[in-house]
C-alpha cells in the first residue's frame, strides 16, 4: 500500500504562483511514476503532469511552460510548481502513483486550488 498526502493548495490571484507537495509513504520502492491530476467542477479529472522514477517529465498542453513537476527522492515527495496561474486552473489537484503507466494505482485526497481576483 502507498499513502499520498497533498498540501499547498489555496487561493491565489491570476498571474500568481503556488507550489503543491505530495508526500508518499508505504511500499513506494516499486512505484514507477508520480503524477498530478486536476478536476474542475462539472468536468472530468485530467492529467496535468507526470514524472517517472528516472526523472522524465510530461505535461498537458494547457500547462506547458507554466507548471513544473519535480521530485525529492530523499523526502519521498513530489512537487508541482505552478506559475502564471489562470482562473481556468481552478480545480481540485490530486497526486497519484503508478506501478505501470498509464494506469495510476494510488490517489491522494486532493487539495483545492482557486485562482481568482
C-alpha positions in Angstrom: 0.0 0.0 0.0 1.0 3.6 -0.7 -0.3 6.6 1.0 -0.2 10.0 -0.6 -0.9 13.3 1.2 -1.1 16.6 -0.8 -0.6 20.1 0.6 -0.1 23.6 -0.6 -3.4 24.5 -2.2 -5.2 27.8 -1.6 -6.5 31.0 -3.1 -4.2 33.0 -5.4 -4.8 35.9 -7.8 -4.4 35.4 -11.5 -0.7 35.6 -12.5 0.3 34.3 -9.1 2.1 31.1 -8.1 1.6 28.1 -5.8 3.6 25.0 -5.1 1.9 21.8 -4.3 3.5 19.0 -2.4 2.7 15.3 -2.3 4.3 13.2 0.4 4.4 9.5 -0.3 4.7 6.7 2.3 4.4 2.9 2.5 5.7 0.5 -0.1 6.9 3.0 -2.6 10.0 1.3 -3.8 8.2 -0.2 -6.8 6.4 2.9 -7.8 7.4 3.8 -11.4 5.8 7.2 -11.9 4.0 10.0 -10.0 1.5 12.4 -11.4 -0.7 15.3 -10.8 -4.3 15.5 -12.0 -6.8 18.2 -11.6 -10.6 18.2 -11.7 -12.7 21.3 -12.1 -16.4 21.4 -11.1 -18.5 19.5 -13.6 -15.5 18.3 -15.6 -13.6 15.0 -15.8 -10.3 14.5 -14.0 -7.4 15.4 -16.3 -3.7 14.6 -16.2 -1.6 17.7 -15.6 2.0 16.4 -15.3 3.9 13.2 -14.8 7.4 12.3 -13.6 9.0 8.9 -13.8 11.4 7.2 -11.5 14.2 8.2 -13.9 13.1 11.8 -13.9 11.4 12.0 -17.3 8.5 14.5 -17.3 5.4 15.1 -19.4 2.9 17.9 -19.3 -0.6 18.7 -20.5 -0.5 21.3 -23.3 -2.5 23.7 -21.2 0.2 23.9 -18.5 3.4 23.6 -20.6 5.8 26.5 -19.8 3.9 27.4 -16.6 4.0 24.3 -14.4 6.9 22.2 -13.3 6.8 18.8 -11.7 9.8 17.7 -9.7 10.7 15.1 -7.0 12.9 14.8 -4.0 13.7 11.2 -3.6 15.3 11.6 -0.2 12.0 13.1 1.1 9.7 10.8 -1.0 8.0 14.0 -2.1 6.8 15.2 -5.5 6.1 18.9 -6.2 4.1 20.8 -8.7 5.3 24.4 -9.1 2.5 26.4 -10.7 3.3 29.8 -12.1 1.3 32.4 -14.2 -1.9 30.9 -12.8 -5.1 31.5 -14.6 -8.7 31.3 -13.5 -9.2 28.2 -15.6 -6.6 26.4 -13.4 -9.1 26.4 -10.6 -9.7 22.8 -9.6 -9.0 20.2 -7.0 -5.5 18.8 -7.6 -4.8 15.2 -6.9 -1.5 13.4 -6.6 -1.3 9.9 -7.9 1.2 7.0 -8.0 1.6 4.3 -10.7 3.3 1.0 -10.9 2.9 0.9 -14.7 1.7 3.8 -16.8 -0.8 4.8 -17.9 -2.8 3.4 -15.0 -2.4 5.1 -11.6 -2.9 2.8 -8.6 -3.0 5.2 -5.7 -4.5 8.6 -5.1 -4.3 11.4 -2.6 -7.3 13.1 -1.1 -6.9 16.2 -3.2 -6.1 19.9 -2.5 -8.2 22.8 -3.7 -6.6 25.5 -5.9 -8.6 28.6 -6.6 -7.4 31.3 -8.9 -9.5 34.4 -8.6 -9.2 38.2 -8.1 
